[in-house]
Amino acid sequence: MSTAAAAELPNEPILLRDTEGAVATLTLNRPARYNALSEEMLAELQAALDEIAADERIRVLVLAARGKAFCAGHDLKQMRARPELDYYQDLFARCSRMMLTLTEMPQAVIAKVQGLATAAGCQLVATCDLAIAGRSASFATSGINVGLFCSTPAVALTRNVGRKQAFELLMTGDFVEAERAAELGLINRAVPDAELDDAVAELAARITGKAPVAVRTGKQLFYKQLETDMRDAYAQAAQAMACNMMAEDASEGIDAFIEKRPPRRREG
């Protein structure tokens, strides 16, 4: 679906879902509100992610958006309407659960970024496994500009960007353009806006062409070992590889390599 700017119609769903082959796409559809993460958007995202995570036919999830912004973060007007500590604690807990689902689901998740990605929107990009942005996109953890340190976005940002660069972004709220975001490691690469759809589709196709068991195993191990020391990480990785070797797709892939032929992959 095109990421061109579009008006927000009252009867349109706030989250669009499309599936083509093994690739599912979720598109944030509140362009007039810069795709802010309202309570309703968080609930829609959580429900959709839970469904996709359980669907073995889906191998890649693309997270996209309509309009001038990928996501401008939390819906500040909605938040200010309920100035209650319990409400804020629950809201941020629900947002954190949604972000964790992105890293825990077995599918590879690609952020397809156009326009602005600020605060929790920048967090959303950083949380996805992969991210490609149009060159006109820009990123910021800008909460500090209104007196609100981007604490939850900092969790994802500091796991993608070097400490001093992350601290500068968090403390200044400054915007960085897409090419600089790629240099920092926040996204994989920036491409001309007109090539964004094709670049994301090509990356998704490269992943869906791999053995499903390898992708699932690899993603789980990738995040698990990052949170442990090197000795434990190697133990976890060795166990993951041993189990992966027992999979039919791995056996077939190795046999095909030895026999110099294409592997015969099972569907799903």
Backbone torsions as a table, in degrees:
resi	resn	phi	psi	omega
1	MET	NA	139.6	-179.3
2	SER	-63.1	145.9	177.3
3	THR	-98.9	16.5	179.6
4	ALA	-64.4	155.1	179.7
5	ALA	-59.9	141.7	-178.2
6	ALA	-147.7	149.7	177.3
7	ALA	-73.9	150.8	178.9
8	GLU	-92.2	115.1	-179.4
9	LEU	-91.2	141.1	-172.4
10	PRO	-63.1	-29.1	-176.8
11	ASN	-97.4	2.2	179.1
12	GLU	-79.7	145.9	174.2
13	PRO	-66.0	149.5	-178.9
14	ILE	-82.5	-11.4	176.3
15	LEU	-134.9	121.9	179.1
16	LEU	-98.3	145.9	179.7
17	ARG	-131.7	133.3	-179.9
18	ASP	-141.0	142.2	178.0
19	THR	-129.0	129.2	176.2
20	GLU	-131.0	107.8	-175.2
21	GLY	63.7	-125.6	-178.1
22	ALA	-94.7	9.3	-177.0
23	VAL	-113.8	121.9	174.5
24	ALA	-102.4	144.6	177.2
25	THR	-125.7	127.3	172.0
26	LEU	-108.7	127.4	-176.6
27	THR	-119.9	117.7	175.1
28	LEU	-64.2	129.4	-169.4
29	ASN	-129.2	51.4	171.3
30	ARG	-124.7	58.8	-173.1
31	PRO	-59.1	-35.2	-179.4
32	ALA	-68.5	-21.7	177.5
33	ARG	-107.6	20.2	178.5
34	TYR	55.9	31.3	177.0
35	ASN	54.4	38.4	178.8
36	ALA	-61.5	149.0	-178.8
37	LEU	-84.2	76.3	175.5
38	SER	-70.2	170.7	174.2
39	GLU	-55.1	-42.2	-177.9
40	GLU	-67.1	-40.1	179.3
41	MET	-65.9	-41.7	178.0
42	LEU	-60.4	-42.1	-179.8
43	ALA	-65.5	-42.3	179.3
44	GLU	-64.7	-43.0	179.1
45	LEU	-63.2	-45.7	-178.7
46	GLN	-60.3	-45.5	-179.9
47	ALA	-62.7	-43.4	-179.2
48	ALA	-67.2	-41.6	179.7
49	LEU	-64.6	-40.1	178.5
50	ASP	-62.3	-41.2	179.0
51	GLU	-65.6	-45.6	-178.0
52	ILE	-66.3	-40.0	179.9
53	ALA	-58.5	-31.8	-177.9
54	ALA	-87.8	-3.8	-175.9
55	ASP	-99.0	104.8	-176.9
56	GLU	-69.0	-13.8	178.4
57	ARG	-75.4	-22.5	-179.6
58	ILE	-89.4	126.5	-176.8
59	ARG	-110.5	-26.6	-179.9
60	VAL	-137.3	139.4	173.3
61	LEU	-114.7	128.7	173.8
62	VAL	-105.2	128.4	177.3
63	LEU	-106.7	116.7	-174.6
64	ALA	-127.8	-176.2	-179.7
65	ALA	-156.7	157.6	175.2
66	ARG	-105.8	147.6	172.8
67	GLY	101.5	-164.1	-175.0
68	LYS	-80.0	-12.9	-178.7
69	ALA	-128.4	141.9	169.0
70	PHE	-69.8	-52.9	175.4
71	CYS	-169.2	128.2	-178.1
72	ALA	-93.7	13.4	178.4
73	GLY	95.1	-156.0	-178.7
74	HIS	-69.2	157.4	177.8
75	ASP	-81.4	95.6	-172.8
76	LEU	-65.6	-35.6	177.9
77	LYS	-63.0	-42.9	178.4
78	GLN	-64.9	-39.4	-179.8
79	MET	-66.4	-40.6	-178.0
80	ARG	-71.0	-18.8	179.3
81	ALA	-72.3	-14.8	179.5
82	ARG	-134.5	77.4	-177.5
83	PRO	-78.3	69.3	-176.8
84	GLU	-129.0	132.0	-177.7
85	LEU	-58.4	-45.0	-179.0
86	ASP	-59.7	-39.8	179.9
87	TYR	-64.9	-45.6	-179.6
88	TYR	-65.2	-40.2	178.3
89	GLN	-61.4	-43.2	179.2
90	ASP	-66.5	-41.4	-178.9
91	LEU	-62.4	-48.2	-178.9
92	PHE	-69.5	-30.4	175.5
93	ALA	-66.0	-41.3	178.7
94	ARG	-67.5	-38.2	176.9
95	CYS	-65.6	-42.6	179.1
96	SER	-62.6	-39.3	177.9
97	ARG	-62.0	-41.8	179.4
98	MET	-63.4	-43.1	179.1
99	MET	-62.3	-43.0	179.1
100	LEU	-64.2	-34.9	178.1
101	THR	-59.5	-37.4	179.3
102	LEU	-60.4	-37.3	-179.5
103	THR	-84.9	-23.5	-176.4
104	GLU	-92.0	-19.7	-179.6
105	MET	-69.2	150.2	-173.5
106	PRO	-73.6	-18.3	-179.1
107	GLN	-79.3	149.0	169.8
108	ALA	-72.9	136.4	-176.1
109	VAL	-115.5	125.4	-179.4
110	ILE	-114.1	123.8	172.0
111	ALA	-84.3	128.4	178.0
112	LYS	-110.0	99.9	-163.5
113	VAL	-105.6	125.9	170.6
114	GLN	-127.5	149.6	176.0
115	GLY	68.5	-149.3	-174.4
116	LEU	-81.9	142.6	169.5
117	ALA	-135.3	99.2	-173.2
118	THR	-121.8	151.6	176.2
119	ALA	52.2	-121.5	179.6
120	ALA	-64.3	-19.5	173.7
121	GLY	-71.0	-37.8	173.3
122	CYS	-67.0	-38.5	175.2
123	GLN	-59.1	-41.5	179.9
124	LEU	-60.9	-43.3	177.7
125	VAL	-63.4	-46.7	-178.1
126	ALA	-64.8	-28.9	-177.7
127	THR	-76.8	-32.4	178.8
128	CYS	-61.1	150.8	-177.4
129	ASP	-63.9	-35.9	-177.1
130	LEU	-139.6	157.3	178.9
131	ALA	-152.2	132.2	172.8
132	ILE	-124.4	135.9	-177.2
133	ALA	-126.5	148.4	167.9
134	GLY	-69.7	151.9	-174.1
135	ARG	-65.3	-19.0	178.4
136	SER	-84.1	-4.3	179.4
137	ALA	-70.6	154.4	175.4
138	SER	-144.4	156.9	-169.6
139	PHE	-134.6	144.9	176.3
140	ALA	-162.4	147.3	166.5
141	THR	-103.8	81.1	-163.6
142	SER	-95.7	7.3	-179.4
143	GLY	-56.9	-33.6	-177.0
144	ILE	-61.4	-22.3	179.1
145	ASN	-68.4	-19.6	177.1
146	VAL	-114.5	17.9	176.7
147	GLY	85.7	14.6	-177.7
148	LEU	-124.1	104.8	178.5
149	PHE	-64.6	134.5	-177.8
150	CYS	-77.2	72.4	-174.4
151	SER	-66.4	-49.9	-179.7
152	THR	-70.5	-39.8	172.5
153	PRO	-59.3	-29.3	-179.9
154	ALA	-62.0	-30.9	-179.4
155	VAL	-61.4	-47.7	179.7
156	ALA	-74.1	-41.2	-176.8
157	LEU	-60.9	-44.7	-177.2
158	THR	-71.7	-12.4	175.0
159	ARG	-94.2	4.2	177.6
160	ASN	-123.5	-33.8	-170.6
161	VAL	-115.7	148.0	177.3
162	GLY	-56.5	153.6	-171.8
163	ARG	-57.4	-50.0	-175.7
164	LYS	-68.2	-38.0	176.8
165	GLN	-66.0	-41.7	178.6
166	ALA	-64.1	-42.1	-179.3
167	PHE	-63.1	-40.3	178.2
168	GLU	-62.7	-44.9	178.9
169	LEU	-61.5	-42.8	-177.7
170	LEU	-70.3	-34.8	-175.8
171	MET	-85.2	-26.2	-178.2
172	THR	-99.1	-28.1	-173.9
173	GLY	71.8	11.2	-177.0
174	ASP	-67.3	149.1	175.2
175	PHE	-85.5	144.4	170.9
176	VAL	-122.2	142.0	179.1
177	GLU	-77.8	167.8	-172.2
178	ALA	-60.1	-41.7	-178.3
179	GLU	-65.7	-36.8	176.0
180	ARG	-69.2	-37.3	177.1
181	ALA	-60.6	-35.9	177.2
182	ALA	-68.2	-40.6	177.6
183	GLU	-61.7	-35.6	-178.9
184	LEU	-77.2	-18.5	-177.5
185	GLY	95.2	6.5	178.2
186	LEU	-71.3	-34.9	175.4
187	ILE	-128.5	164.4	179.1
188	ASN	-73.7	-43.9	179.1
189	ARG	-166.5	160.7	174.3
190	ALA	-109.5	139.6	-179.6
191	VAL	-130.7	160.3	173.4
192	PRO	-53.4	141.5	-176.0
193	ASP	-52.0	-40.6	-177.2
194	ALA	-67.6	-15.7	-177.7
195	GLU	-104.0	3.7	-174.4
196	LEU	-62.9	-48.1	-179.3
197	ASP	-56.7	-47.6	-177.5
198	ASP	-66.6	-38.2	-179.0
199	ALA	-64.7	-41.9	178.7
200	VAL	-68.6	-42.2	179.5
201	ALA	-62.7	-38.4	-179.6
202	GLU	-67.4	-41.2	178.3
203	LEU	-65.7	-42.9	178.5
204	ALA	-60.2	-41.6	-179.6
205	ALA	-65.5	-35.8	178.3
206	ARG	-64.2	-36.4	-179.5
207	ILE	-76.5	-42.7	179.8
208	THR	-66.0	-17.4	176.9
209	GLY	-79.5	-6.3	179.1
210	LYS	-91.4	163.5	178.5
211	ALA	-62.8	127.5	-178.3
212	PRO	-54.6	-40.4	-177.1
213	VAL	-64.9	-34.2	179.2
214	ALA	-69.1	-40.0	179.3
215	VAL	-65.8	-46.7	180.0
216	ARG	-61.7	-48.1	-179.4
217	THR	-62.7	-44.2	-176.7
218	GLY	-63.9	-43.4	-179.0
219	LYS	-65.4	-44.6	-179.4
220	GLN	-60.8	-45.7	-178.5
221	LEU	-67.8	-38.9	-177.9
222	PHE	-53.1	-50.6	-177.0
223	TYR	-77.3	-35.6	-178.2
224	LYS	-64.1	-44.8	-175.6
225	GLN	-72.7	-23.1	178.5
226	LEU	-63.9	-26.5	-175.4
227	GLU	-93.2	8.0	-177.7
228	THR	-125.2	167.7	176.4
229	ASP	-75.6	171.0	-171.0
230	MET	-62.6	-39.1	-178.9
231	ARG	-62.1	-47.7	178.8
232	ASP	-67.1	-35.0	179.7
233	ALA	-62.4	-43.1	178.3
234	TYR	-65.1	-38.4	178.1
235	ALA	-62.9	-43.4	178.7
236	GLN	-65.0	-42.1	-178.5
237	ALA	-66.7	-39.5	179.3
238	ALA	-63.5	-42.5	178.1
239	GLN	-64.7	-41.1	179.1
240	ALA	-63.2	-41.3	180.0
241	MET	-67.8	-39.4	179.0
242	ALA	-61.7	-44.4	178.4
243	CYS	-67.0	-39.1	178.6
244	ASN	-61.8	-38.6	179.5
245	MET	-62.0	-25.3	-179.3
246	MET	-80.2	-9.2	-177.5
247	ALA	-75.8	145.8	-178.7
248	GLU	-61.2	-41.1	-179.4
249	ASP	-63.5	-35.8	178.8
250	ALA	-68.8	-44.0	178.5
251	SER	-59.9	-45.5	179.7
252	GLU	-65.0	-41.4	-179.6
253	GLY	-63.5	-42.1	179.0
254	ILE	-68.3	-42.8	177.8
255	ASP	-60.4	-40.8	179.8
256	ALA	-64.9	-38.9	178.1
257	PHE	-63.4	-45.3	-179.5
258	ILE	-63.8	-39.3	-176.8
259	GLU	-87.6	1.2	177.5
260	LYS	56.3	53.3	178.1
261	ARG	-142.0	161.7	176.3
262	PRO	-67.7	144.7	177.2
263	PRO	-72.3	150.3	176.1
264	ARG	-98.6	97.9	-176.2
265	ARG	-84.9	141.6	170.7
266	ARG	-80.9	149.0	174.5
267	GLU	-76.3	147.0	176.4
268	GLY	87.3	NA	NA
